């Protein structure tokens, strides 16, 4: 048995290779299948990025047309999912709704245990198409509204707004949402993706791996941070209170949501683009409340940088952007799931392609071996 050093949280530990993306800390950049994510977010649609992550190449016009047609045809929810949504309490967290919905889809899939690349690609596309319908229907039921059917004439991002709000906002709002989806799609061996790979490494099914990944992403140290950012801004209340609030929070050893990162130590490569998109939303809103929030958001960011030298991560601008788009705060992390389902399922396929059961060691720190005392009477 080896007695290697302990790496808590697996910080800095390389456990496998991947061809899907790389986070280049030195140059503070991120590439998906070799393409800089900033260029993809500026020039491509989320559907094209999903295709790229799954297939390794960007689709040509014919393949994109066929991909979009298949995604749109898969959107409609069948009755059992609609009935499930109606039965879950409106007080449960939207991530619990998503986790349960994926579990139901797996239970109903006769091919659940078929882990072939073709079967998993079909499941992945079905999840890409259906998760937004679940998130939108859940968003509306919490507001006492009936679901809005998906519209096969609309693109992925437009259709999501249509299903949530019954209307499609201005193109720059849709574009900001699409930028967030592209930036959230994939990030190498983050906690939820690694969770999906651990489950897949036992040769369990794709739905089990995705359900586990949703559970991991829900945590505020990971995907749950974008929701926590909004709660934090509401707690601070005004730009004038940002510094005092921060000093008190840091003194209380609180983690400031939306800041810091295990890999990026000089700033998350995705933040500048997301911040620009969020700034455009604020300018477009031309509304005192949006301006006040943006001022508070900037003040906290500056204070955190000056006091701790810690930069924001993607969740920090994304949380404000989703609020400005009109989404309810608890729905922010489900938006992350709608995007990261692409990265998760790409890694599931990759793990299966050259699988090794993931089973690390532990250094034992419990009691030395001892005899069991006689049973008490
Ligand atoms: C995501 O891995 C990915 O790629 C994740 C992600 C993806 O796309 O999948 O990028 C998405 O999960 C982004 C992270 C979202 N989480 C948050 O915003 C929650 C707040 N952040 C922190 O909890 C923290 O920064 C982590 C968890 C993100 C990273 O933690 P690390 O790498 O384990 O760093 P650390 O906790 O060891 O911090 C080092 C020091 C500590 O100070 P000391 O105890 O050594 O004095 O920096 C401090 C920390 O206290 N610190 C913070 C802080 N982040 C680090 N202090 C206050 N607030 C913070 N946010």
Boltz pocket constraint, residues with backbone or C-beta under 6 A from the ligand:
constraints:
  - pocket:
      binder: B
      contacts: [[A, 9], [A, 183], [A, 184], [A, 186], [A, 187], [A, 189], [A, 190], [A, 191], [A, 220], [A, 221], [A, 222], [A, 223], [A, 225], [A, 254], [A, 255], [A, 256], [A, 257], [A, 258], [A, 259], [A, 260], [A, 261], [A, 262], [A, 263], [A, 310], [A, 313], [A, 314], [A, 315]]
      max_distance: 6.0
